[in-house]
Amino acid sequence: MLVLGIESTAHTIGVGIASDKPPFVLSNVYRRYVPSSGGIHPRESSRFIAENAYDVLVEALARANLSIKDIDAIAVALGPGLGPCLRIGATLARFLALRYGKPLVPVNHAVAHIEIGMLTSGFRDPLVIYVSGGNTAIIAFLEGKYRVFGETIDISLGNLIDTFAREAGLAPPYIVNGRHVVELCASRGERLLSLPYSVKGQDVSYSGLLTAALNMVRNGERLEDVCLSLIETAYSMIVEVAERGLAHTRKKEVLLTGGVSASPLLESKAKLMAESHEALFHNVPREYAGDNGAMISWTGLLAYKHGVTINPLDARIEQRWRVDEVDIPWRNQAGRSS
């Protein structure tokens, strides 16, 4: 079985092809929109996605040495994400499904981040630390769905770091030599400054931390020290909530996934926490950390094998589609996929 997946939820147009036989991921091609200044503008990002979608699709098929006729189903991320960007991917997916008579499979972007981590780790029932530009949550599987144990109550971890980088004059670009500019700046920090540490029960709050860090920069504190203090505080907050989730659920596996999982510092903190509870730890490979088509195609394949399809005419985007709203029929109570 072969499933082609399309990702276009924010700044990336990605196309992946997954198989139900090893090596499972046959192709993973993506291009990312990087603004020349400021943050991501949905209109400009969607234009970039539209202009590059065809080339990415053709390259993905070529790398897998396949034609569209070889594909059994088309999967597409219908949410959550930015409306204009989601619409480009949804339009392309609907066209391919209707033009070539292929079943269309709706995929939740957050579920896809988890499932690509499940594939690369071989884990059965982990506690998931999902951190990205648009999402921050501690998640575990229970009774047919991925349940949210804790999450941000305002901005995401990725949004915190990106916004600080932009407002402090460090970005764009946000990534330099594979590392976020804030972490690169923090590596030259010499002292920790006192910043708001906002853990509220099982949840975290990052907006106050962002405001306080920017005020420190404006008041003349050394930028490198502010960067160090910001990421140490932000990462420690999410790891604390994850540790509480691990102790509560008694899971024996911890999976780190999402765009911010590419951070070496966050990885080291999460790994140390997991090992202190004698739990196995896995961080999703960098190729699959950010938004990509492979995670959509793989999740689409799992869903398609269990009868999850949608009429292309009914395939509407859902900008606020939560991970805990999605039925997961391919995973049983022990966490195993079938």
Secondary structure, 3 states (H helix, E strand, C coil): CEEEEEECCCCEEEEEEEECCCCCEEEEEEEECCCCCCCCCHHHHHHHHHHHHHHHHHHHHHHCCCCHHHCCEEEEEEECCCHHHHHHHHHHHHHHHHHHCCCEEEEEHHHHHHHHHHHHHCCCCCEEEEECCCCEEEEEEECCEEEEEEEECCCCHHHHHHHHHHHCCCCCCCEECCEEHHHHHHCCCCCCCCCCCCEECCEECCHHHHHHHHHHHHCCCCHHHHHHHHHHHHHHHHHHHHHHHHHHHCCCEEEEECHHHHCHHHHHHHHHHHHHCCCEEEECCHHHHCCCHHHHHHHHHHHHHCCCCECHHHCCCCCCCCHHHCCCCCECCCCCEC
